[in-house]
Amino acid sequence: MDLGLTDKRALITGASRGLGFATALTLAREGCRVAVNSRDEERIRAVAERIAGETGTQAVGLAGDVSELGIAEKIVQQAVQALGGLDILITNAGGPPAGSFEMFDEEAWQKAIDTSLLSHVRLIRAALPQLRKSSTPSVLTMTSYTVKQPIPNLVLSNSIRAATVGLTKSLALDLGKEGIRFNSILPGWTMTERVMDLMAFRAKNNATTVEEEIEKQTAEIPLGRVGNPQEFANAAAFLVSPAASFIHGVALAVDGGIIKATL
């Protein structure tokens, strides 16, 4: 299937590793020109060079912490200047730390809100004028399957990521008439550095090993394994592509079937 991504212009935040990087690389392989972002300038420049080298497609690295006020707007402006416009926005940021409710003070909650909700708000708000100029505008917010099935000791993520899904659906209802598609994608357990950090947290709390915790978690996944970033990236690339032109306002789980709810 031709996804229709050739020469489309995409900004992907949180893209120096894990799911963000896999998605950016997959889009570039499909002919999409990409701007990738992370907080680490040296690392994101290297990532952009790698994507360009492997795909022969334009890739530019943009450094900045999108949880900080004013940075999202700056990143969008830089992406538009480098790419000549914007057709696709994929909003992603690192997840909040693991822990129980009483572990976190007001400052921790505010930081999590800035990272996992307001970064999406600010990026979308900054990108809308450019997306309105595109013939195939698409926004994809990256969240987690925990918005449908919360996980113990992830109270910050469980709570705040759900707000991002509510934001995405609201914008789908409000802006669909302008032809701008909004969707959210909900990864399950996928082999990334973030997941390894969570497994290490569990191992420490349970006096077990990381390997034991991965085995326990895998047993809860109907497919009997964790996912890999490429599987997630394939779904993400499809959702933002013109091939998915009538998919709008969905929260798609890429989770190996771990969500038990029927809806």
N, C-alpha and C positions, 0 to 999 in steps of 0.2 A: 504493500500500500504506500502510495506517495502521500506523505503527511502535509505537503504544501508549505514546508518551512524554508525552502531555499530563499536566501536573501531577506528573510524576516529578521527583525532586530529585537533582541531580548536582553533584559537586565535580570540577573539572578543574584540575590544577596545571600550571604552565608554560604559561599560557594568554594571555599578553599579546601574543603574536604567533605567526606561523607555524602549524604544525599544531595546536597546542593551542588557539589562538584560533579557527581555522576550525571545529574540532570543537565548541567551546563555542557558537559562533554557530549552527551547524547544529542542535544540540540545542535551543537556545532557539527556533529557527524551528519546531521540531516540538512546541513547547508545554512543553518541559522547563524547570523553574526551576533556575538554575545559580548556583554559587559558583565564581568564577574566581580563580586565584592566580598571582602572580609575585613576584619580589624587589622590584620597583620600585613603591612605594605609589602615587605619582601616576599612573603609567602604568596600573596595574591598575584603579584607580578609574575612569579615563577609559574603559577597555575595558568595564567593567561598565555604565557609563552608555550607551555606544554600543550594546551588546547589548540593553539594556532599551529604548532608544529605537527601535531598528530592529524589534524583535519584539513589544514590548508585554508581555514576560514578565519576571518577577522575575530580576534579576541582581545579585549582590553581589561586590565586589572585595575580596580578602583578600591582604594583603602578608606576605611572609615567605620566607626561603630554606629550602626543605624539605631541603636537604642538611645543615643544622645540627641538632644534637641538641635535641629538645624542640619544634621548630617545626612538624613534621608533626602532632603531637598537638594543638597549639594551633590550627592551620588547620582540622583536622577538627572540633574543638569549635566554632569560630566558624561553620563552614558549617552544622553541625547546628542551632545556635542561630538562625541567620538563616533557614534553610529549613524548620525544624521536623522534621528527620529527614534520612535519606540512603538513596537507592535505587541510586545509581550512583557509582562512584569511577573516575576516569581518572587514572592516575599518569603524569606526564610531567616531565622535567627537561632542562635544556640538556645537550648532549653534551660529552664531554671534548675537550680540544684535540687537534689533529692532530699527528703526530710519530712518529718511529721509537722502538724499544724503548730504546735507549741515551740518548735525550733526557730521559727521565723518572726522577726520583729517588723515594724512598719517599714523600715528602710529596705529590707529584703523583699517585701511585697511590692513596694514601689519599683524597685529595680526589675523585678519579674514582669510587672505591668509594662514598663518602658520597653523591655526586650521582646516580650511575647504577645503584646497587643498593640501598643502605640507605634512600634516600628512599622507594623503593617499599615496602620492608619496613615502615618506620615508619608510612607512610600507611595501608597495609592493616591493620596491627595496630591502629591507632587507630580505624579505621572499622568493623571487624568487629562490635562490639556494636550499632552502629546498623544495619548491613546485615542483621543477623539479625532485626531488627524489620520489615524490608521484605518485601512479598509478591513482589517481582521484583528481588532484589539482583543486581548485576552489577559486576564489576571488570575493567578493561581496562588493561594495562600497555603503554605506548608504548616501543618499542625501536628496532630497525633491521634491515634485511635483512642487515646484516653478521653477524648471529648465525648465518646459514646460509652466507654467502659473504663471508669477510673481505676488507677493502680494505687495500691497502698504506698505510702511514703513519697508520693509525688503530688502533694496537695497544691503546690504552686502551679505546676503544669496542668493538672486536672482542671483547675479553676479558670486559669487565665486563657489557656488555649481554646476553651469552650467559647469564650467571648469573641475570639477571632473568627470562629465558625459562624457565630451570630452576625458579626460584621459582614462576612462574605455573603451570606444569604440575604441580608438587608440590601447590600449594594446590587446584588443580582436582581432583586425586585425593583429597586429604584432606577437603575441605569441600564437594564436590559433593553429598554425601548430605544436607547441610543446605539444598540448593537455591540456594546462592550460586554463580553462574557466574563463572569466571575464564578470560579469554582475553588473548592478546597480539597486538599489531598491529605489523607490520614495514614501515615506509615505505621505499621506494626513493628514487631521486633526484627530489626535489620542489622546486619553486622557492620556497625560503624564504631568510631571512637566514643561517641556519646553512649551507645549501648554498653560498651565495655566499661565505661565509667560507672554506669548504673549497676552493672553486675558486680563491680568491685565494691560499691557501697553496700550491696546486699550481702556479699561475702563477709565483709567486715562486721556487719550487724549480726549475722547469723553464725559467725565462727565457722564458715565453710570456705570453699575455694571458688574462684571465678568459674572454673569449669563445672563445678557442681551446680552453681546457680544457673548457668546457661542450660545445663541438662534439665533442670527443673522447669525452667521457662519453656523450653522446647516441647516438653511433654504436654503443655497446655495449648499448643498450636495444632489445629486439626491436620495441617499438611505435614506435621512432624519434623519441621526444621525452621530455622530463622531465615529471613529473606536476605538477598544481597542487594547492594545499592543499584545495580543495573536494572533489576526487576522493578524497583521503584521508579527509576528514571524513565523507563519505557512508558509507564503509565502517565507520568507527568508530561513527557513530551507530547504524547497523544492528546491529553486534555487541553494543552495550550495551542495546539495546531489547528489550522483550518479544517482538517479532517474531522474534528470534533465540533463542528460549527453549530450543532443543535443541542449540545450538552452544556447546560447552564444552571447554576445554582445548586450543584451537587456537592456532597462531601464524600469523596470516594475513598474507601478504606483499601489499603494495599497491605494486608495483614495476615495472609495465610489462613483466614477464616476464624481468627481468635475472638472477634466480636460475636457475642452470643445472641444479641438482639436480632429480631427479624427485620427491623427497619433501621 
